[in-house]
């Protein structure tokens, strides 16, 4: 190989090495950015412009290389071959092309996924009712909402919010929940009336005892509030034929972090259960930490019991939305086939 060709080859290797590190850094940053799944095409524009600038910079580097090769007397035919091979196999070019495709696919997916008849207000929203500061399972509902999104056709907002009884937005939430291990303060008469109005108007209140101690402070508070809300409708065990146990899954086994009570209780009025009460700490079975690990062990059933906890949670959400829809006789043949 002549000295000119050695110099030219070394120059091309230096150009490739120069952009390789840039490709790795930019690739990692853009991949992390696209992993957050930006919400609209407008927010993707800065990323697309950045990719285009990188693409143009590589082209500029290739043209500069062509001028350099010409100075050393490399023939036009050989220059075309060398530059085409470097251009087509350049790591930055391939990386940018792949990122363009991934970004476009992510944007299309987001745009089609965010289309709703009434915007985001049509998406299912679940809220924690803040009766006190006691919140032993802060990350549990987020996991249930994720499972609800993946397993059903519902499209919930994946981040639960916290509301109070006097919150103007209270009536926008079809399901509110309280998970606790301590007693909560006695509500005022005005708060009781407003909460009763919410429930009679179609809302559903789900209590989940985290302490695993029947007749403990949380259990006492729940039953006291239930009597004040509906003095004429006592809290009772829900029978196996209740629509709650077939609103999505056919529930034959109960789940929870523990199995203190192999049943679900509720307050029913006019064939609709407005208050649902579990003493088995369903939220404890749902919760994961920030690293994806289960926060609490499930005893005694392990993973099977945890799965039944998710199924029961999904059924509670579906019941709050659809009520007695599955009690319609048209569903009986399908349900009976499922039972076989």
LOSE-272933 format. One record per residue (C-alpha): residue number from 1; residue in three letters; chain; x, y, z. Coordinates in steps of 0.05 Angstrom, whole numbers. Example, Ala and Ser with C-alpha at 12.3 -4.5 7.8 and 13.67 -1.06 7.14 Angstrom:
! residues 2
k,r,c,px,py,pz
1,Ala,A,246,-90,156
2,Ser,A,273,-21,143
***
This chain:
! residues 340
k,r,c,px,py,pz
1,Unk,A,0,0,0
2,Unk,A,27,68,-20
3,Unk,A,40,122,34
4,Unk,A,-18,163,6
5,Unk,A,-67,105,14
6,Unk,A,-40,91,84
7,Unk,A,-53,163,104
8,Unk,A,-122,162,72
9,Unk,A,-141,97,106
10,Unk,A,-117,123,174
11,Unk,A,-156,186,163
12,Unk,A,-220,148,150
13,Unk,A,-210,105,211
14,Unk,A,-201,168,253
15,Unk,A,-265,197,224
16,Unk,A,-304,134,242
17,Unk,A,-274,132,312
18,Unk,A,-291,205,321
19,Unk,A,-364,193,310
20,Unk,A,-370,125,344
21,Unk,A,-365,153,414
22,Unk,A,-415,207,395
23,Unk,A,-462,154,369
24,Unk,A,-460,115,434
25,Unk,A,-473,176,477
26,Unk,A,-528,204,433
27,Unk,A,-559,135,425
28,Unk,A,-564,124,500
29,Unk,A,-593,193,513
30,Unk,A,-645,188,458
31,Unk,A,-664,117,476
32,Unk,A,-676,140,548
33,Unk,A,-716,199,523
34,Unk,A,-760,156,478
35,Unk,A,-769,106,535
36,Unk,A,-810,159,571
37,Unk,A,-859,157,512
38,Unk,A,-869,232,500
39,Unk,A,-941,251,496
40,Unk,A,-945,286,428
41,Unk,A,-910,298,361
42,Unk,A,-895,369,382
43,Unk,A,-853,345,440
44,Unk,A,-816,299,392
45,Unk,A,-794,356,346
46,Unk,A,-730,374,385
47,Unk,A,-708,302,383
48,Unk,A,-722,296,308
49,Unk,A,-683,361,295
50,Unk,A,-625,334,336
51,Unk,A,-624,269,296
52,Unk,A,-626,308,231
53,Unk,A,-567,351,252
54,Unk,A,-527,288,268
55,Unk,A,-545,259,200
56,Unk,A,-522,323,165
57,Unk,A,-457,324,205
58,Unk,A,-440,254,182
59,Unk,A,-453,275,110
60,Unk,A,-408,336,120
61,Unk,A,-354,292,148
62,Unk,A,-359,245,88
63,Unk,A,-354,302,38
64,Unk,A,-294,329,74
65,Unk,A,-263,260,69
66,Unk,A,-276,260,-6
67,Unk,A,-238,325,-14
68,Unk,A,-181,298,28
69,Unk,A,-176,235,-15
70,Unk,A,-176,276,-78
71,Unk,A,-116,315,-54
72,Unk,A,-77,250,-48
73,Unk,A,-93,231,-119
74,Unk,A,-142,175,-106
75,Unk,A,-183,164,-169
76,Unk,A,-256,184,-171
77,Unk,A,-280,112,-179
78,Unk,A,-241,89,-117
79,Unk,A,-264,150,-79
80,Unk,A,-337,132,-94
81,Unk,A,-326,61,-70
82,Unk,A,-291,81,-5
83,Unk,A,-341,136,13
84,Unk,A,-402,93,-3
85,Unk,A,-377,36,40
86,Unk,A,-363,83,98
87,Unk,A,-428,120,89
88,Unk,A,-472,58,86
89,Unk,A,-437,23,144
90,Unk,A,-425,85,187
91,Unk,A,-448,69,258
92,Unk,A,-479,137,268
93,Unk,A,-520,131,204
94,Unk,A,-549,64,224
95,Unk,A,-562,87,294
96,Unk,A,-597,151,272
97,Unk,A,-640,112,222
98,Unk,A,-662,63,276
99,Unk,A,-678,119,324
100,Unk,A,-719,154,270
101,Unk,A,-761,91,261
102,Unk,A,-768,79,336
103,Unk,A,-787,151,350
104,Unk,A,-839,152,294
105,Unk,A,-869,86,319
106,Unk,A,-872,112,390
107,Unk,A,-905,176,367
108,Unk,A,-957,140,326
109,Unk,A,-972,93,383
110,Unk,A,-981,151,431
111,Unk,A,-1024,190,383
112,Unk,A,-1070,131,371
113,Unk,A,-1070,111,444
114,Unk,A,-1091,180,469
115,Unk,A,-1152,187,424
116,Unk,A,-1215,189,465
117,Unk,A,-1285,213,451
118,Unk,A,-1283,264,507
119,Unk,A,-1208,270,517
120,Unk,A,-1174,249,580
121,Unk,A,-1237,259,621
122,Unk,A,-1265,195,590
123,Unk,A,-1209,154,621
124,Unk,A,-1222,115,686
125,Unk,A,-1198,151,747
126,Unk,A,-1191,121,817
127,Unk,A,-1175,163,878
128,Unk,A,-1153,151,949
129,Unk,A,-1201,182,999
130,Unk,A,-1158,218,1050
131,Unk,A,-1195,207,1116
132,Unk,A,-1129,212,1154
133,Unk,A,-1054,213,1141
134,Unk,A,-1051,138,1149
135,Unk,A,-1031,109,1081
136,Unk,A,-991,44,1092
137,Unk,A,-993,23,1018
138,Unk,A,-977,86,978
139,Unk,A,-955,50,914
140,Unk,A,-1006,-6,912
141,Unk,A,-1061,26,870
142,Unk,A,-1013,46,816
143,Unk,A,-996,-27,805
144,Unk,A,-1070,-48,803
145,Unk,A,-1085,7,752
146,Unk,A,-1027,-20,709
147,Unk,A,-1057,-90,712
148,Unk,A,-1126,-62,697
149,Unk,A,-1098,-28,635
150,Unk,A,-1062,-91,610
151,Unk,A,-1116,-142,625
152,Unk,A,-1180,-105,606
153,Unk,A,-1204,-58,552
154,Unk,A,-1207,-1,603
155,Unk,A,-1158,56,596
156,Unk,A,-1147,83,667
157,Unk,A,-1103,141,687
158,Unk,A,-1045,103,716
159,Unk,A,-1029,152,772
160,Unk,A,-1081,152,828
161,Unk,A,-1097,218,862
162,Unk,A,-1117,237,932
163,Unk,A,-1183,271,947
164,Unk,A,-1221,294,1008
165,Unk,A,-1295,290,1020
166,Unk,A,-1302,365,1006
167,Unk,A,-1262,362,942
168,Unk,A,-1303,391,883
169,Unk,A,-1275,334,839
170,Unk,A,-1300,278,885
171,Unk,A,-1360,260,840
172,Unk,A,-1314,250,780
173,Unk,A,-1285,187,810
174,Unk,A,-1329,124,804
175,Unk,A,-1286,88,855
176,Unk,A,-1251,115,917
177,Unk,A,-1212,73,966
178,Unk,A,-1185,75,1036
179,Unk,A,-1128,30,1057
180,Unk,A,-1107,36,1130
181,Unk,A,-1081,4,1193
182,Unk,A,-1102,56,1243
183,Unk,A,-1167,89,1265
184,Unk,A,-1189,150,1226
185,Unk,A,-1224,210,1257
186,Unk,A,-1299,213,1264
187,Unk,A,-1330,251,1206
188,Unk,A,-1374,312,1216
189,Unk,A,-1448,307,1200
190,Unk,A,-1437,350,1138
191,Unk,A,-1383,304,1113
192,Unk,A,-1426,243,1125
193,Unk,A,-1483,274,1084
194,Unk,A,-1436,291,1026
195,Unk,A,-1404,222,1026
196,Unk,A,-1473,189,1027
197,Unk,A,-1494,233,969
198,Unk,A,-1433,210,930
199,Unk,A,-1449,136,943
200,Unk,A,-1523,142,928
201,Unk,A,-1507,179,863
202,Unk,A,-1467,120,836
203,Unk,A,-1400,122,871
204,Unk,A,-1367,63,904
205,Unk,A,-1324,64,967
206,Unk,A,-1274,8,978
207,Unk,A,-1243,-4,1047
208,Unk,A,-1181,-48,1053
209,Unk,A,-1154,-65,1122
210,Unk,A,-1078,-67,1121
211,Unk,A,-1066,-87,1194
212,Unk,A,-1095,-157,1188
213,Unk,A,-1130,-149,1255
214,Unk,A,-1206,-158,1255
215,Unk,A,-1238,-115,1309
216,Unk,A,-1176,-71,1309
217,Unk,A,-1177,5,1305
218,Unk,A,-1185,10,1230
219,Unk,A,-1240,-43,1229
220,Unk,A,-1277,-6,1285
221,Unk,A,-1273,60,1246
222,Unk,A,-1299,28,1182
223,Unk,A,-1359,-4,1215
224,Unk,A,-1375,59,1254
225,Unk,A,-1375,101,1190
226,Unk,A,-1416,49,1153
227,Unk,A,-1471,53,1206
228,Unk,A,-1472,129,1202
229,Unk,A,-1476,129,1126
230,Unk,A,-1531,76,1121
231,Unk,A,-1564,61,1187
232,Unk,A,-1617,17,1154
233,Unk,A,-1568,-24,1113
234,Unk,A,-1520,-64,1156
235,Unk,A,-1454,-89,1130
236,Unk,A,-1461,-162,1109
237,Unk,A,-1420,-216,1076
238,Unk,A,-1429,-217,1001
239,Unk,A,-1455,-283,974
240,Unk,A,-1416,-322,922
241,Unk,A,-1469,-308,870
242,Unk,A,-1458,-232,877
243,Unk,A,-1442,-196,813
244,Unk,A,-1376,-172,843
245,Unk,A,-1348,-243,837
246,Unk,A,-1362,-248,762
247,Unk,A,-1356,-176,738
248,Unk,A,-1293,-196,700
249,Unk,A,-1261,-258,730
250,Unk,A,-1300,-315,760
251,Unk,A,-1276,-310,832
252,Unk,A,-1277,-375,871
253,Unk,A,-1217,-361,917
254,Unk,A,-1202,-298,956
255,Unk,A,-1136,-262,956
256,Unk,A,-1097,-213,997
257,Unk,A,-1031,-205,1033
258,Unk,A,-1063,-248,1088
259,Unk,A,-1126,-289,1092
260,Unk,A,-1158,-263,1156
261,Unk,A,-1228,-270,1128
262,Unk,A,-1247,-315,1069
263,Unk,A,-1302,-268,1048
264,Unk,A,-1318,-197,1026
265,Unk,A,-1367,-152,1063
266,Unk,A,-1409,-96,1036
267,Unk,A,-1467,-49,1044
268,Unk,A,-1521,-58,991
269,Unk,A,-1580,-14,974
270,Unk,A,-1628,-22,916
271,Unk,A,-1589,-82,889
272,Unk,A,-1524,-43,886
273,Unk,A,-1466,-51,934
274,Unk,A,-1439,18,950
275,Unk,A,-1388,0,1004
276,Unk,A,-1340,-59,994
277,Unk,A,-1297,-81,1052
278,Unk,A,-1237,-129,1052
279,Unk,A,-1199,-149,1115
280,Unk,A,-1144,-186,1077
281,Unk,A,-1100,-127,1056
282,Unk,A,-1108,-131,981
283,Unk,A,-1065,-69,972
284,Unk,A,-1008,-104,1008
285,Unk,A,-1010,-160,956
286,Unk,A,-1010,-110,898
287,Unk,A,-954,-65,920
288,Unk,A,-884,-64,889
289,Unk,A,-825,-20,906
290,Unk,A,-788,26,856
291,Unk,A,-744,-32,834
292,Unk,A,-803,-76,816
293,Unk,A,-797,-122,876
294,Unk,A,-858,-143,915
295,Unk,A,-861,-102,979
296,Unk,A,-895,-154,1022
297,Unk,A,-897,-230,1023
298,Unk,A,-964,-263,1012
299,Unk,A,-983,-317,1061
300,Unk,A,-1001,-373,1060
301,Unk,A,-1015,-380,986
302,Unk,A,-955,-344,955
303,Unk,A,-958,-325,881
304,Unk,A,-1025,-359,869
305,Unk,A,-1057,-319,925
306,Unk,A,-1026,-255,898
307,Unk,A,-1056,-269,829
308,Unk,A,-1124,-278,861
309,Unk,A,-1113,-212,896
310,Unk,A,-1104,-177,829
311,Unk,A,-1165,-212,800
312,Unk,A,-1208,-190,858
313,Unk,A,-1182,-119,852
314,Unk,A,-1198,-117,778
315,Unk,A,-1268,-144,793
316,Unk,A,-1279,-89,844
317,Unk,A,-1260,-36,793
318,Unk,A,-1304,-67,739
319,Unk,A,-1362,-73,788
320,Unk,A,-1356,0,806
321,Unk,A,-1361,18,732
322,Unk,A,-1411,-33,707
323,Unk,A,-1450,-51,771
324,Unk,A,-1498,-109,756
325,Unk,A,-1485,-113,681
326,Unk,A,-1460,-184,687
327,Unk,A,-1523,-204,726
328,Unk,A,-1562,-198,661
329,Unk,A,-1589,-266,638
330,Unk,A,-1556,-259,570
331,Unk,A,-1489,-274,603
332,Unk,A,-1511,-337,640
333,Unk,A,-1494,-388,584
334,Unk,A,-1424,-359,575
335,Unk,A,-1412,-358,650
336,Unk,A,-1435,-430,658
337,Unk,A,-1388,-452,603
338,Unk,A,-1331,-417,639
339,Unk,A,-1348,-455,703
340,Unk,A,-1339,-523,671
***
